[in-house]
């Protein structure tokens, strides 16, 4: 199965007098990285919340923003943090001294700092409310995954078309290679015959050995067989129900290895050109796989 690592989803709900909204953004990343921004009273539930995410998103960078609005004002505390205000005031005085200015410190200078006030919902959450939050998080994750699956289908369609092209071109290269081997055998025999005036003194066994060695040197049958095997598995994994990102990345490396060997063995300009084209297609697939979970 091909699922994109890029997605967006959200969910909203009201529990008692608190309105919760969750927004999730997922982007590609080699490993799993989960970043949560939620009210402070949920910090003790960090592990449980991240476990919920891991069960639904196995790889990628996931940013989750959880906001809560209390409709009942009695649930909201608002106060100025005196210690922080004094620290910033002292810092501004120090900066004035360093830069040598007599400008008066005004209240707007202090208010530019965002953490002067403490506000939010009281630090109380019961099991029923936490279960509500977990359900809401799951809904937001399902929303993200819908988008990831949809984008994954588009990726799969494009990638498999490129794989079909590689399979088709590899069959053409195989035929060209067989014709090339026969041509090289004939060329070698003619070259020997032009150098030796009396054909009776030609060592047929030695000549045959040289022909076999030459054929082995330029034969790409094994490489093409392995290449076709890799493309077969690539297609199967892409269509399976399991997440295939890591397996497909491994297979694309193996496909690159076989194409590089084919190119290095080639003595034919046309085969070399086709090998270069296969490399281009594999590179495009590799780039797309960077965004596959």
Secondary structure as UniProt FT lines:
FT   STRAND          7..15
FT   TURN            16..17
FT   STRAND          18..27
FT   STRAND          32..37
FT   HELIX           40..45
FT   HELIX           46..56
FT   STRAND          60..70
FT   HELIX           73..75
FT   STRAND          76..80
FT   HELIX           82..99
FT   HELIX           107..111
FT   TURN            114..115
FT   STRAND          117..121
FT   HELIX           127..195
FT   HELIX           199..201
FT   HELIX           204..218
FT   HELIX           221..239
FT   HELIX           245..265
FT   HELIX           269..289
FT   TURN            290..291
//
